[in-house]
Amino acid sequence: MEKKLAFLGPHGTFTEQAARAFANGQALKPVPYPNIIEILNAVNRHEVEYGVVPMENSIEGTVNMTMDWLIHEVDLPILGELALPITQNLLVAKRDNPLPLSDITRVLSHPQAIAQSHNFLRENLPQASIEYVNSTALAAQTVSEHPDEPWAAIGTGLNVELYPLQFAQEQIQDFSNNYTRFVLVGREPLDMPASEREKTTILVTLPEDFPGALYQVLAAFAWRKINLSRIESRPTKKALGSYYFVIDIEQKMDEILLPGAFAEIEAIGCQVRQLGTYPFYLHQTNS
Ligand SMILES: O=C(O)C(=O)C[C@]1(C(=O)O)C=C[C@@H](O)C=C1
């Protein structure tokens, strides 16, 4: 039976591209959801088997909504990760005489897409107000539905094929090396294509703040020559200045080394929660 894979809708988001890449060759049906929380909740309450959510962007950093919901609200393992190149474009409703940039009064997009295009907006559209919406494709759809308004959306070039839109300007992101990491979460294991690269993500909670606590956590990995690719603190939401550490270990799970490091960290009084061990892929094509 075909299983469902929730993605951030409507059609035309970057998350949909990631979802379609994950679904490739699998009996999975991508279904749109209105926001990240709804995707994770739908998987958590068994409405769909899997979900794809953005996790981190190379310009703007962590998607806090995803990280926090995975930590605090649901207990869903990460099953895979895909890094996609991201190209942001300024899109306007299709008309015979395209709207000049100086006439645009309002720019709609997802906060991450706006953040990736700050310089472009400041230099080229200082007169426009910014409106944050749930996804880049929702922005594109909204602009296409109001062709008489001097509005623009920021999103993928694919949107000009999905909605009556045209490019006002292509490639407006402030840095060319723009990538977003998306994660696949699910309640059931999924047979993923083989990857040379594997990651394990853990959450470490320190018992209390004492000198060298984080140093001791990192030492457990360092002397075992275990490579970490990310360490990030997120608030526990229990007190000001109280944090979890999210650590990505970029290495095939070793049956002795990694559990040994976790046991050493637990022995100094820290809690270790595993968020998943999963393959990761880098997608080369741009859009
Ligand atoms: O709005 C979209 O198209 C999304 O898929 C979300 C999202 C994000 O949250 O980071 C995904 C990739 C880009 O970085 C911009 C927006």
The ligand as an SDF file (V2000), in Angstrom:
LIG
                    3D

 16 16  0  0  0  0  0  0  0  0999 V2000
    9.1420   27.9060    1.8080 O   0  0  0  0  0  0  0  0  0  0  0  0
    9.6910   26.9440    1.2490 C   0  0  0  0  0  0  0  0  0  0  0  0
    9.7460   26.7810    0.0390 O   0  0  0  0  0  0  0  0  0  0  0  0
   10.3270   25.9370    2.1040 C   0  0  0  0  0  0  0  0  0  0  0  0
   10.4440   24.8010    1.6830 O   0  0  0  0  0  0  0  0  0  0  0  0
   10.8780   26.3440    3.4510 C   0  0  0  0  0  0  0  0  0  0  0  0
   12.3150   26.8190    3.3920 C   0  0  0  0  0  0  0  0  0  0  0  0
   12.9150   26.9020    4.8390 C   0  0  0  0  0  0  0  0  0  0  0  0
   12.1960   26.8510    5.8200 O   0  0  0  0  0  0  0  0  0  0  0  0
   14.1340   27.0370    4.9530 O   0  0  0  0  0  0  0  0  0  0  0  0
   13.1370   25.8460    2.6710 C   0  0  0  0  0  0  0  0  0  0  0  0
   14.2240   26.2070    1.9630 C   0  0  0  0  0  0  0  0  0  0  0  0
   14.6460   27.6090    1.8250 C   0  0  0  0  0  0  0  0  0  0  0  0
   15.7050   27.7880    2.7390 O   0  0  0  0  0  0  0  0  0  0  0  0
   13.5510   28.5570    2.1690 C   0  0  0  0  0  0  0  0  0  0  0  0
   12.4250   28.1620    2.8140 C   0  0  0  0  0  0  0  0  0  0  0  0
  1  2  2  0
  2  3  1  0
  2  4  1  0
  4  5  2  0
  4  6  1  0
  6  7  1  0
  7  8  1  0
  7 11  1  0
  7 16  1  0
  8  9  2  0
  8 10  1  0
 11 12  2  0
 12 13  1  0
 13 14  1  0
 13 15  1  0
 15 16  2  0
M  END
$$$$
